[in-house]
Amino acid sequence: MTIPVTLPRPEARVNDFVARFANVNGTGSASANFLFAKAIFRMGVPVTPKNIFPSNIQGLPTWYEVRVSEKGYLGRREGIDLLVAVNAQSMKQDIASVREGGYLMYDSTKKLAPDLIRDGIHYLGVPMMELANENFSNPRQRQLFKNIIYVGALAILLQIEFSVLETLLKEQFAGKEKLIAPNLKALKLGMEYAREHFDFPLDFYLERRDLIRDKIMVDGNTACGLGAVYGGATVMAWYPITPSTSVAEAFEKYATKYRVDPETGKNQFAVVQAEDELAAMGMVIGANWNGARALTATSGPGLSLMNEFIGLAYFAEVPAVLIDVQRAGPSTGMPTRTQQSDITLAANASHGDSKHPLLFPSTPKECFEMTAACFDLADRLQTPIILMTDLDLGMNDHMSEPFQWEENRKYDRGKVLNKEELDAMGRYGRYLDQEGDGIPYRTYPGTHPTKGAFTTRGTSRDEYAVYTEDSAAYKRNMDRLLVKWETTKSLVPKPQLYQETNQSDWGMLFFGTSTFSSEEARDLLAAREIQLDALRIKAFPFGKETETFIRTHQLVFVIEQNRDGQMRSLLIQEMQHDPLRLVSILNYDGMPITADQIALKIADYLKQNNAVPHDLSETFI
């Protein structure tokens, strides 16, 4: 049934809308919702889905949000154009999220309660459960096919090509051909019902484009796991924690494919589930000290537990790679919500004075590339390298450029001495800076019977790794580590400077998954003649490019997803900037930041400081 609503029909929008699916966790809706998103992708239209799920196993509300943007905007946007609501628990909240003039599709097998009828939106009733019960006898199939039925209805309303959906279902159930026919039947049931009962297409709909080219859809955790294999990793020690567990799963999957001796069939890799995160980090340090390339993956609570061993690796100068898939904290926080809130913890992990290089990928392609690069950096600098992703990037599928790898690329193992080199020198100084870059030479265990890796120390020592509590020797070592920190600035990825407006005293600075919404917000502000230059930070420590960008702008808005403005604090701490020059634009509700939030907050700040007209429109999208 359709609940009549008298609304003016706006001008149709093609390939530009947001759809949200409100389901019950554990009911098999995920595959149906992904089918919807992937069909749009196969039609050549840019799309970005986000899975918003609870931390329990089953029974609580879950949402799947799909942004469709012909212009290629891949961040979240405020306002839901089309909501498919099949969860009674969250129905009232879900209905409230639909923007004025939007659409609500619901299961009309049961009549909606009067308090769920809202003025200003269109209601599309589809008897999903009734159709499933009438056409399928298996109780589990009824529940699963209920989800496919609403995808079929959407196919008519939004003009999704049936042939694309059919192909996707055949691919999904390759090897299980018995499941293809009933899925196609459920799809057609929804299509037939929508065709008979609704006007179509809706005010927004899809048209085939050729905007995808060779792009792929993949999540960041999978990209990190593959990047570790290509980066030369042979050891992974980890402890399960949301949202990083699938990094370990992906590493094992690809190592099983690429790290098995073809002649003997024996694994040339090791994946160890440790008893806790601290033990996992200890195993990674031991493996790297022994000459392997090893990594771990965790999230904020695990990073907290690893601090002691991270400090050991920093001071003993042992390479290590850690992937931190950030989630909402502190403590247990919200395990299945996203944030960028581990920045200060990661940058200074451990007691005492310590600083750790951080890399900030924004896309799955960068997750792949930067993970591989982490191993070269760790070996070159003999220090822990931490890749800072988050739940949004790690667990959600994203449109990405395809991954590329140079077959002749050689790993950078850094300053490693072999037996002949050790024999040729006099006394070996494990912590001796011979070239002025702060990086000493190391060896692998077993390289030499008397000289080498066995002199590694986590205690105070002199240049020859001899234990000492002499203040001067300790200070020399700490000062050398600062020299190495300066060297690090020339080795980590450079920031991305966007084309400057050459007319703005204002800038915006962002990183990681804040990138897509920040880019869109910049365009929204420019459309209202608010021009901002932009810089995307890719790594810490910051180099001269970031320093110059801030120094040459009167005001810089720092966009990040945490409460305390952690990146802003790091910029002030490291570069001694005037705090008034850096303005925080923050979001910390566990959901990815939106372009609307960024644009409105920047505009409000400028209006309050009389930098732009006070009658500036409050609506951006």
Sequence and secondary structure as in RCSB ss.txt:
>XXXX:A:sequence
MTIPVTLPRPEARVNDFVARFANVNGTGSASANFLFAKAIFRMGVPVTPKNIFPSNIQGLPTWYEVRVSEKGYLG
RREGIDLLVAVNAQSMKQDIASVREGGYLMYDSTKKLAPDLIRDGIHYLGVPMMELANENFSNPRQRQLFKNIIY
VGALAILLQIEFSVLETLLKEQFAGKEKLIAPNLKALKLGMEYAREHFDFPLDFYLERRDLIRDKIMVDGNTACG
LGAVYGGATVMAWYPITPSTSVAEAFEKYATKYRVDPETGKNQFAVVQAEDELAAMGMVIGANWNGARALTATSG
PGLSLMNEFIGLAYFAEVPAVLIDVQRAGPSTGMPTRTQQSDITLAANASHGDSKHPLLFPSTPKECFEMTAACF
DLADRLQTPIILMTDLDLGMNDHMSEPFQWEENRKYDRGKVLNKEELDAMGRYGRYLDQEGDGIPYRTYPGTHPT
KGAFTTRGTSRDEYAVYTEDSAAYKRNMDRLLVKWETTKSLVPKPQLYQETNQSDWGMLFFGTSTFSSEEARDLL
AAREIQLDALRIKAFPFGKETETFIRTHQLVFVIEQNRDGQMRSLLIQEMQHDPLRLVSILNYDGMPITADQIAL
KIADYLKQNNAVPHDLSETFI
>XXXX:A:secstr
 EE         EESEEEEEEEEETTSSHHHHHHHHHHHHHHTT  EEEEEE  SSSSSSEEEEEEEEETT   S
B SSEEEEEE  GGGHHHHHHTEEEEEEEEEETTS   GGG  TTSEEEEE HHHHHHHH   HHHHHHHHHHHH
HHHHHHHHT  HHHHHHHHHHHTTT GGGHHHHHHHHHHHHHHHHHHS SS SEE       TT EEEEHHHHHH
HHHHHTT  EEEE   TTTHHHHHHHHHHHHHHSB TTT  BS EEEE SSHHHHHHHHHHHHHTT  EEEEE H
HHHHHHHHHHHHHHHHT  EEEEEEE B STT BTTS     HHHHHT SSSS    EE   SHHHHHHHHHHHH
HHHHHHTSEEEEEEEHHHHHSEEEE      TT      SB  HHHHHHSSS  TT  SSSSS   B  TTS SS
SSGGG  SS B TT  B   HHHHHHHHHHHHHHHHHHHTTS   EE    SS SEEEEEEGGGHHHHHHHHHHH
HTTT   EEEEE EES  HHHHHHHHT SEEEEEESSSS HHHHHHHHHH   GGGEEEEE  SSS  BHHHHHH
HHHHHHHHTTSS TT  S   
